[in-house]
Amino acid sequence: MAKVTGLGGCFIKTADRTETARFFTDVLGLSTEEWGRVFPWREREDAAKKGYTVLGLHAMDSSHYGPSTREFMLNFRVDDLDGMLAMLEGKGVEVVKVFDPEPNGRFAHVKGPDGMVIELWQPADPDPYDT
């Protein structure tokens, strides 16, 4: 059965992506670019298995979170995007958009509580960041 395997990322809207990236870099010591940054990690149960979590920075007028009007979006890693979407639709969850596959994997947006949109991500196999 399809399941969520972890937090893939947190995406936030900011009025000034350059200044936000500078704050994360200079103040918090987290080397961050205008688009955000990647936090690489290894699985606790299998240290050979690598992954990453993304902090993404988007402009305040970004439509990527649509139809949500929230200033953030959560991204959850899933092991089977098609299975997860079928399961969620069976529970009455609206699928907002399924994106074309890209080098990082497959993505879809679903409606969550309180008007938020949740991004689901099935990482590519092999994962381009698994080096």
Secondary structure, 3 states (H helix, E strand, C coil): CCCEEEEEEEEEEECCHHHHHHHHHHHCCCCCECCEEEEEEECCCCCCCEEEEEEEEEECCCCCCCCCCCCEEEEEEECCHHHHHHHHHHCCCCEEEECCCECCEEEEEEECHHHCEEEEEEECCCCCCCC
